[in-house]
Amino acid sequence: MNAIGTIDRPLTHDPKKQAPMKAATAEPAGSATTDFSTTGANDSRQNRTREMQLIPEALARAHMHERMREADAQRPAARLMAARRMQRRAERASLRARRALAMAVMQ
């Protein structure tokens, strides 16, 4: 089979063996030839791969930033709840002390 590959049906699926995309010449762009330089193709594929690999990191960083912002926003509310809880506990202890004093005075 001597048919040369096309973009839709390349001669080979190995990206390293495919020629880089370039202006129309006698040879169709993207076909596998014996005398070609893959530096342009590898560089573009490497950049694309690098960018694709960085997307989850950026997404994770954004999620982490959002969680940190939520945690910072919840801290004052948590402190306020703890303060109110301690205040109620102190009020109950104060009432117990008053009752104990009143019982001691009445006896």
C-alpha positions as CSV (number, residue, x, y, z in Angstrom):
1,M,0.0,0.0,0.0
2,N,1.7,3.2,-1.2
3,A,-1.0,5.6,-0.3
4,I,0.3,8.6,1.7
5,G,-1.4,9.6,4.9
6,T,-3.9,12.5,5.3
7,I,-4.7,14.5,8.4
8,D,-7.8,12.4,9.1
9,R,-6.1,9.1,8.3
10,P,-2.4,9.5,8.9
11,L,0.1,7.0,7.6
12,T,1.2,6.5,11.2
13,H,-0.4,7.4,14.5
14,D,2.9,7.9,16.2
15,P,3.3,11.7,16.6
16,K,7.1,11.5,16.5
17,K,6.9,10.0,13.0
18,Q,4.5,12.6,11.6
19,A,5.8,15.6,9.9
20,P,5.0,19.0,11.4
21,M,2.2,21.0,9.9
22,K,3.5,23.5,7.3
23,A,2.5,25.5,4.2
24,A,1.3,23.5,1.2
25,T,4.1,22.0,-0.8
26,A,4.4,19.1,-3.2
27,E,3.9,16.8,-0.2
28,P,0.6,17.0,1.7
29,A,1.0,18.5,5.2
30,G,1.0,16.1,8.0
31,S,2.2,13.1,6.0
32,A,5.1,10.9,7.2
33,T,8.2,11.4,5.0
34,T,11.7,10.1,5.5
35,D,13.4,13.5,5.5
36,F,11.7,15.8,7.9
37,S,12.5,17.6,11.2
38,T,10.2,16.9,14.1
39,T,11.5,19.7,16.3
40,G,8.6,22.0,15.4
41,A,6.0,19.3,15.9
42,N,7.6,18.1,19.1
43,D,7.8,21.6,20.5
44,S,4.2,22.4,19.7
45,R,3.0,19.1,21.1
46,Q,5.2,19.5,24.2
47,N,3.8,23.0,24.8
48,R,0.3,21.8,24.4
49,T,1.0,18.9,26.7
50,R,2.6,21.1,29.3
51,E,-0.3,23.5,29.2
52,M,-2.8,20.6,29.6
53,Q,-0.8,19.3,32.5
54,L,-0.9,22.7,34.3
55,I,-4.7,23.0,34.0
56,P,-5.5,20.6,36.9
57,E,-2.8,22.3,39.1
58,A,-4.4,25.7,38.4
59,L,-7.8,24.3,39.1
60,A,-6.6,22.8,42.4
61,R,-4.9,26.0,43.3
62,A,-8.2,27.9,42.7
63,H,-10.1,25.4,44.8
64,M,-7.6,25.6,47.6
65,H,-7.7,29.4,47.5
66,E,-11.6,29.3,47.7
67,R,-11.5,26.9,50.6
68,M,-9.0,29.1,52.5
69,R,-11.2,32.2,51.8
70,E,-14.3,30.3,53.2
71,A,-12.3,29.2,56.3
72,D,-11.2,32.7,56.9
73,A,-14.8,33.9,56.6
74,Q,-16.0,31.2,59.0
75,R,-13.3,31.9,61.7
76,P,-15.0,35.0,63.2
77,A,-18.4,33.2,63.3
78,A,-16.8,30.3,65.1
79,R,-15.1,32.6,67.6
80,L,-18.4,34.4,68.2
81,M,-20.2,31.0,68.8
82,A,-17.5,29.9,71.2
83,A,-17.7,33.2,73.1
84,R,-21.5,32.9,73.4
85,R,-21.1,29.3,74.6
86,M,-18.6,30.4,77.3
87,Q,-20.8,33.3,78.3
88,R,-23.8,31.0,78.9
89,R,-21.5,28.6,80.9
90,A,-20.3,31.5,83.0
91,E,-23.8,32.7,83.6
92,R,-24.9,29.3,84.7
93,A,-21.9,29.1,87.1
94,S,-22.8,32.5,88.5
95,L,-26.4,31.4,89.1
96,R,-25.2,28.3,90.9
97,A,-22.9,30.4,93.1
98,R,-25.7,32.8,94.0
99,R,-28.0,29.9,94.9
100,A,-25.2,28.3,97.0
101,L,-24.7,31.7,98.8
102,A,-28.4,32.2,99.4
103,M,-28.7,28.7,100.8
104,A,-25.7,29.3,103.1
105,V,-27.1,32.6,104.4
106,M,-30.6,31.1,105.0
107,Q,-29.2,28.3,107.2
